[in-house]
Amino acid sequence: MIDFSWLILVAGGLISGVIAGLLGIGGGIITIPLLVTLGYTPVQAIATSSLAIVITSISGSLQNWWMGYFDFKRVIYLGIPAFLTTGIGVYFANKIPSYIILFTFGIILLANIYLIELRKGLALNEKENTGPVFNPLVSKISTGGAAGILAGLFGLGGGTIMVPLQMLLLGEEIKVAIQTSLGVIVITALVACTGHTLEGNILFAQGIVLGCGGLLGVQMSTRTLPKLPDYTVSLVLRIFLGILSIYVFWEAWINYNY
């Protein structure tokens, strides 16, 4: 009997890399459900995903840097609080039941759809000088800190919350938020990967295979992103989050019943 699981991992990594470069998301929203479907536990899936995200995010950020779309200052401002909080997420990932982790993951995906829409309304208000004013320092700490916790807890790299929060609290354009997010994910993924390695949760062979597929995918999408209209990128992000949330809720239900 031919084992197609490794081929599936390569394909999954490729898709996650495309998503990472196009939407500023670490790729965990693809690799985690994929690994769970292949029979690995949610904690193993989260931990192994963090290794793949390290490879993918470094590759994509280097490509953005070569293309002139990488802002070190933005990345550091968000990366420091993310670095400090990622360990919190890793700790709780080993304490919380898997079905609760998956269910919470689904809620976050749905919330991000709303946050992206909310940002559009705020952008219109700001043009009329009627929008709320957020403290820049608090906004950066909140955005980076939330990304770090999610990176450790869900193996996401934090991008699923970081892109909407950059748009909402920092007023960033979607493409700038995506490119910055991918850079911060390098930091959060490295910390999360280290923490999960110490806990013994990572499947290194599977993670490297996923990461190599992601490396190829992110190279393609980082080159494509600057050419796409903002509306198209926003629409793709919202549709993707909606579809994936349904799948994650289903996995949470299965884990709850077992």
Secondary structure as UniProt FT lines:
FT   HELIX           5..23
FT   HELIX           28..37
FT   TURN            38..39
FT   HELIX           42..66
FT   TURN            67..68
FT   HELIX           72..93
FT   TURN            94..95
FT   HELIX           98..127
FT   TURN            128..129
FT   HELIX           136..154
FT   TURN            157..158
FT   HELIX           159..169
FT   HELIX           174..199
FT   HELIX           204..224
FT   HELIX           225..227
FT   HELIX           230..257
//
